[in-house]
Amino acid sequence: MDTSLVLQNLLTPPVLFFFLGVLAVLLGSDLEIPAPLPKLFSLYLLLAIGFKGGLELQHSGISGPVLPTIAAAVAMSLLVPLYSFLILRLKLDSFNAAAIAGTYGSISAVTFITAESFLETQHLHHDGFMVAALALMESPAIIVGLLLVKLAAPQNRPQQQAMRWGAVLHEALLNGSVYLLVGSLVIGFLSAANSPSSVEKMLPFTDKLFYGALSFFLLDMGIVAAQRVRDLKEAGSFLIGFSILMPLFNAGAGALLARFLGLEPGNALLFVVLCASASYIAVPAAMRMTVPEANPSFYISTALGLTFPFNIIVGIPLYMGLVNALIPSAG
């Protein structure tokens, strides 16, 4: 791994603000971000990334590697929960194994956005269709996780806890983050084709403010992640190891797929990051609603307390080094 990439990543404002949030908790500071603001900034980041992705998708079109890449991304979101479940069942019951497997089969939009910012510092191009892959990878993992619960432990569930599949599908396909991301992507796509002047008016909002908003949001994420580290004692050494080794394994699989698909370095990194990240918002919300037998401390603390910090601090430059090694044109 090129240690200069790690250093460059560590010294970018968003990552430094993340450390600032972590340090606030470790030092016992009373720094706290008022509850509505993180949600607002999260929605803004999703809107901005979706809108910009739609613009770029309109310019690049949907030919070439677009459809194969999106299909491969969806396939990974179906496969990762399956083999993760088999590994987790070595130590955990079906409910916890399925909930954690679904979490690691899904994605972290903020990790993806941080990777995009990293690519900008490296002056590497990436295409808007990767945002479509981002949007489509969240829901399949939720559905697979819940199917694993139904198939692996049906005899253990009281009748009154039977899944309401209508509510499950609604949460998987129409949760707020997926809806806003897909909607913004479509709006950006249509606007670029039919109203270029309106796109110019949107750019100060979706482009100029983006980096600052990401830094502010990661400040809050640093606070939350540091608070979640305390729950890792309950998770135990097996899950702590899983939360680091599984992203690395998924990143390796994603890098090989990216090479097979012939992706350019920037797109390859984003694809790898999607494979290696874990959801700490949408999937936990769905699992809490439908799998109350699973312990939230397991799937939230591992995804948010370890995997998320690992990816944005060390993982992204590590994955870039992997892409450089596997894709000749990246060197």
VENLINWO-V725501 format. One record per pair of residues at least 12 apart in sequence whose C-alpha atoms are under 8 Angstrom apart, sorted by the first residue. I is the first residue (numbers start at 1). J is the second residue. D is the distance in whole Angstrom. If there is no record, write none. Layout:
BEGIN
i=I j=J d=D
i=I j=J d=D
END
This chain:
BEGIN
i=1 j=317 d=8
i=1 j=318 d=6
i=1 j=321 d=5
i=1 j=322 d=7
i=2 j=317 d=8
i=2 j=318 d=8
i=2 j=321 d=6
i=5 j=317 d=5
i=5 j=318 d=8
i=6 j=313 d=8
i=6 j=314 d=6
i=6 j=317 d=5
i=6 j=318 d=7
i=9 j=118 d=7
i=9 j=313 d=7
i=9 j=317 d=7
i=10 j=313 d=6
i=13 j=215 d=6
i=14 j=114 d=8
i=14 j=211 d=8
i=14 j=212 d=8
i=14 j=214 d=6
i=14 j=215 d=4
i=14 j=216 d=8
i=14 j=218 d=6
i=14 j=219 d=8
i=15 j=215 d=7
i=15 j=218 d=7
i=15 j=312 d=7
i=15 j=313 d=7
i=17 j=215 d=6
i=17 j=216 d=7
i=17 j=218 d=6
i=17 j=219 d=5
i=17 j=222 d=8
i=18 j=215 d=8
i=18 j=218 d=5
i=18 j=219 d=5
i=18 j=220 d=7
i=18 j=221 d=7
i=18 j=222 d=4
i=18 j=223 d=8
i=19 j=219 d=7
i=19 j=222 d=6
i=20 j=219 d=6
i=20 j=222 d=7
i=21 j=218 d=8
i=21 j=219 d=5
i=21 j=220 d=6
i=21 j=221 d=7
i=21 j=222 d=4
i=21 j=223 d=4
i=21 j=226 d=8
i=22 j=222 d=5
i=22 j=223 d=5
i=22 j=224 d=8
i=22 j=225 d=7
i=22 j=226 d=5
i=23 j=223 d=8
i=24 j=223 d=7
i=25 j=223 d=6
i=25 j=226 d=6
i=25 j=227 d=7
i=26 j=226 d=8
i=32 j=220 d=8
i=32 j=223 d=8
i=33 j=220 d=6
i=38 j=217 d=6
i=38 j=220 d=7
i=41 j=213 d=6
i=41 j=214 d=8
i=41 j=216 d=8
i=41 j=217 d=6
i=42 j=217 d=7
i=43 j=177 d=7
i=43 j=180 d=8
i=45 j=210 d=7
i=45 j=213 d=7
i=45 j=214 d=7
i=46 j=109 d=8
i=46 j=177 d=7
i=46 j=180 d=7
i=46 j=181 d=5
i=46 j=184 d=8
i=47 j=180 d=6
i=47 j=181 d=6
i=47 j=184 d=6
i=47 j=206 d=8
i=48 j=184 d=8
i=48 j=205 d=8
i=48 j=206 d=5
i=48 j=207 d=7
i=48 j=210 d=7
i=49 j=113 d=7
i=49 j=131 d=7
i=49 j=181 d=8
i=49 j=185 d=8
i=49 j=206 d=8
i=50 j=131 d=7
i=50 j=180 d=8
i=50 j=181 d=5
i=50 j=182 d=7
i=50 j=183 d=8
i=50 j=184 d=5
i=50 j=185 d=4
i=50 j=188 d=7
i=51 j=184 d=5
i=51 j=185 d=5
i=51 j=186 d=8
i=51 j=187 d=7
i=51 j=188 d=4
i=51 j=189 d=8
i=51 j=206 d=8
i=52 j=128 d=7
i=52 j=185 d=7
i=52 j=188 d=6
i=52 j=206 d=7
i=53 j=127 d=7
i=53 j=128 d=4
i=53 j=129 d=7
i=53 j=130 d=8
i=53 j=131 d=6
i=53 j=132 d=8
i=53 j=185 d=6
i=53 j=188 d=7
i=53 j=189 d=8
i=54 j=128 d=6
i=54 j=129 d=8
i=54 j=184 d=7
i=54 j=185 d=4
i=54 j=186 d=6
i=54 j=187 d=7
i=54 j=188 d=4
i=54 j=189 d=4
i=54 j=190 d=8
i=54 j=192 d=8
i=55 j=128 d=7
i=55 j=185 d=8
i=55 j=188 d=5
i=55 j=189 d=5
i=55 j=191 d=8
i=55 j=192 d=5
i=56 j=127 d=6
i=56 j=128 d=5
i=56 j=129 d=7
i=56 j=189 d=8
i=57 j=127 d=7
i=57 j=128 d=5
i=57 j=129 d=5
i=57 j=189 d=7
i=58 j=189 d=5
i=58 j=190 d=8
i=58 j=192 d=6
i=58 j=193 d=7
i=59 j=192 d=8
i=60 j=127 d=7
i=60 j=128 d=8
i=62 j=129 d=8
i=65 j=261 d=7
i=65 j=262 d=7
i=65 j=263 d=7
i=66 j=129 d=6
i=68 j=261 d=7
i=69 j=133 d=7
i=69 j=261 d=7
i=70 j=129 d=8
i=70 j=130 d=8
i=70 j=132 d=7
i=70 j=133 d=5
i=70 j=136 d=8
i=72 j=257 d=8
i=73 j=133 d=6
i=73 j=136 d=8
i=73 j=137 d=6
i=73 j=271 d=7
i=73 j=274 d=8
i=73 j=275 d=8
i=74 j=133 d=7
i=74 j=136 d=7
i=74 j=137 d=5
i=74 j=140 d=7
i=76 j=105 d=7
i=76 j=275 d=7
i=77 j=105 d=5
i=77 j=106 d=6
i=77 j=137 d=6
i=77 j=138 d=7
i=77 j=140 d=6
i=77 j=141 d=5
i=77 j=275 d=8
i=78 j=105 d=7
i=78 j=140 d=6
i=78 j=141 d=6
i=78 j=144 d=7
i=79 j=105 d=8
i=80 j=101 d=7
i=80 j=104 d=7
i=80 j=105 d=5
i=80 j=250 d=8
i=81 j=98 d=8
i=81 j=101 d=4
i=81 j=102 d=5
i=81 j=103 d=8
i=81 j=104 d=7
i=81 j=105 d=5
i=81 j=141 d=6
i=81 j=144 d=7
i=81 j=145 d=7
i=82 j=101 d=7
i=82 j=144 d=8
i=84 j=97 d=8
i=84 j=101 d=5
i=84 j=104 d=8
i=84 j=246 d=8
i=85 j=97 d=5
i=85 j=98 d=6
i=85 j=100 d=8
i=85 j=101 d=5
i=88 j=101 d=8
i=91 j=238 d=8
i=94 j=148 d=8
i=94 j=149 d=6
i=94 j=152 d=6
i=94 j=153 d=6
i=95 j=149 d=6
i=95 j=153 d=7
i=95 j=291 d=7
i=95 j=293 d=6
i=95 j=294 d=5
i=96 j=293 d=8
i=96 j=294 d=5
i=96 j=295 d=6
i=96 j=298 d=8
i=96 j=299 d=8
i=98 j=145 d=5
i=98 j=146 d=7
i=98 j=148 d=6
i=98 j=149 d=6
i=99 j=145 d=6
i=99 j=146 d=8
i=99 j=284 d=8
i=99 j=287 d=6
i=99 j=291 d=7
i=99 j=294 d=7
i=99 j=299 d=7
i=100 j=298 d=7
i=100 j=299 d=5
i=101 j=145 d=6
i=102 j=141 d=5
i=102 j=142 d=5
i=102 j=143 d=8
i=102 j=144 d=7
i=102 j=145 d=4
i=102 j=146 d=8
i=102 j=283 d=7
i=103 j=141 d=7
i=103 j=142 d=8
i=103 j=278 d=6
i=103 j=279 d=5
i=103 j=280 d=7
i=103 j=283 d=6
i=103 j=284 d=7
i=103 j=299 d=7
i=103 j=303 d=7
i=104 j=276 d=8
i=104 j=277 d=7
i=104 j=278 d=4
i=104 j=279 d=7
i=104 j=303 d=8
i=105 j=138 d=8
i=105 j=141 d=5
i=105 j=275 d=8
i=105 j=278 d=7
i=105 j=279 d=8
i=106 j=137 d=6
i=106 j=138 d=5
i=106 j=139 d=7
i=106 j=140 d=8
i=106 j=141 d=5
i=106 j=142 d=7
i=106 j=277 d=7
i=106 j=278 d=6
i=106 j=279 d=5
i=106 j=283 d=7
i=107 j=134 d=7
i=107 j=137 d=7
i=107 j=138 d=6
i=107 j=274 d=6
i=107 j=275 d=7
i=107 j=276 d=8
i=107 j=277 d=5
i=107 j=278 d=5
i=107 j=279 d=5
i=108 j=274 d=7
i=108 j=277 d=6
i=108 j=278 d=5
i=108 j=279 d=5
i=108 j=280 d=7
i=108 j=308 d=8
i=109 j=134 d=7
i=111 j=273 d=7
i=111 j=277 d=7
i=111 j=308 d=7
i=111 j=311 d=7
i=111 j=312 d=6
i=112 j=134 d=8
i=112 j=270 d=7
i=112 j=273 d=6
i=112 j=274 d=7
i=114 j=214 d=8
i=114 j=312 d=7
i=115 j=269 d=8
i=115 j=270 d=7
i=115 j=273 d=7
i=115 j=312 d=8
i=115 j=316 d=6
i=116 j=270 d=7
i=117 j=211 d=8
i=118 j=316 d=8
i=119 j=266 d=7
i=124 j=265 d=7
i=124 j=266 d=6
i=125 j=265 d=8
i=125 j=266 d=6
i=125 j=267 d=8
i=126 j=264 d=8
i=126 j=265 d=8
i=126 j=266 d=5
i=126 j=267 d=5
i=127 j=266 d=8
i=127 j=267 d=7
i=130 j=267 d=7
i=130 j=270 d=7
i=130 j=271 d=7
i=131 j=185 d=8
i=132 j=182 d=7
i=132 j=185 d=8
i=134 j=274 d=7
i=135 j=178 d=6
i=135 j=181 d=6
i=135 j=182 d=6
i=136 j=178 d=8
i=138 j=172 d=8
i=138 j=178 d=8
i=138 j=279 d=8
i=138 j=282 d=8
i=138 j=283 d=8
i=139 j=172 d=5
i=139 j=173 d=6
i=140 j=172 d=8
i=142 j=172 d=6
i=142 j=283 d=6
i=142 j=286 d=7
i=143 j=168 d=8
i=143 j=169 d=7
i=143 j=172 d=7
i=146 j=287 d=8
i=146 j=290 d=8
i=146 j=291 d=8
i=149 j=291 d=8
i=161 j=290 d=8
i=163 j=290 d=6
i=164 j=290 d=8
i=168 j=286 d=7
i=168 j=290 d=7
i=171 j=286 d=6
i=172 j=282 d=8
i=172 j=286 d=7
i=175 j=282 d=7
i=177 j=282 d=8
i=225 j=301 d=8
i=225 j=304 d=6
i=225 j=305 d=5
i=225 j=306 d=8
i=225 j=309 d=7
i=226 j=305 d=7
i=227 j=305 d=8
i=228 j=300 d=8
i=228 j=301 d=5
i=228 j=304 d=7
i=228 j=305 d=5
i=229 j=301 d=6
i=229 j=305 d=5
i=229 j=306 d=7
i=231 j=297 d=6
i=231 j=298 d=8
i=231 j=301 d=6
i=232 j=297 d=8
i=232 j=298 d=8
i=232 j=301 d=6
i=232 j=302 d=7
i=232 j=305 d=8
i=234 j=297 d=7
i=234 j=298 d=8
i=235 j=297 d=7
i=235 j=298 d=5
i=235 j=301 d=8
i=235 j=302 d=8
i=239 j=298 d=8
i=239 j=302 d=7
i=240 j=302 d=7
i=240 j=306 d=8
i=243 j=302 d=6
i=243 j=303 d=7
i=243 j=306 d=6
i=243 j=307 d=6
i=244 j=306 d=7
i=244 j=307 d=6
i=244 j=310 d=7
i=246 j=276 d=8
i=247 j=275 d=8
i=247 j=276 d=4
i=247 j=277 d=6
i=247 j=307 d=7
i=248 j=276 d=7
i=249 j=276 d=8
i=250 j=272 d=8
i=250 j=275 d=6
i=250 j=276 d=5
i=251 j=272 d=5
i=251 j=273 d=7
i=251 j=275 d=6
i=251 j=276 d=5
i=251 j=319 d=7
i=252 j=272 d=8
i=252 j=322 d=8
i=253 j=275 d=8
i=254 j=271 d=7
i=254 j=272 d=5
i=254 j=275 d=6
i=254 j=276 d=8
i=255 j=268 d=7
i=255 j=269 d=8
i=255 j=271 d=8
i=255 j=272 d=6
i=255 j=322 d=7
i=255 j=323 d=6
i=255 j=326 d=7
i=256 j=326 d=8
i=258 j=271 d=7
i=258 j=272 d=8
i=259 j=326 d=7
i=259 j=327 d=6
i=264 j=329 d=8
i=264 j=330 d=7
i=265 j=323 d=7
i=265 j=324 d=7
i=265 j=327 d=7
i=265 j=329 d=7
i=265 j=330 d=5
i=268 j=323 d=7
i=269 j=316 d=8
i=269 j=319 d=7
i=269 j=320 d=6
i=269 j=323 d=7
i=272 j=319 d=7
i=273 j=316 d=7
i=273 j=319 d=7
i=276 j=311 d=8
i=277 j=307 d=7
i=277 j=308 d=7
i=277 j=311 d=7
i=278 j=303 d=6
i=278 j=307 d=7
i=278 j=308 d=7
i=279 j=303 d=7
i=280 j=299 d=8
i=280 j=300 d=6
i=280 j=303 d=6
i=280 j=304 d=6
i=284 j=296 d=7
i=284 j=299 d=7
i=284 j=300 d=7
END
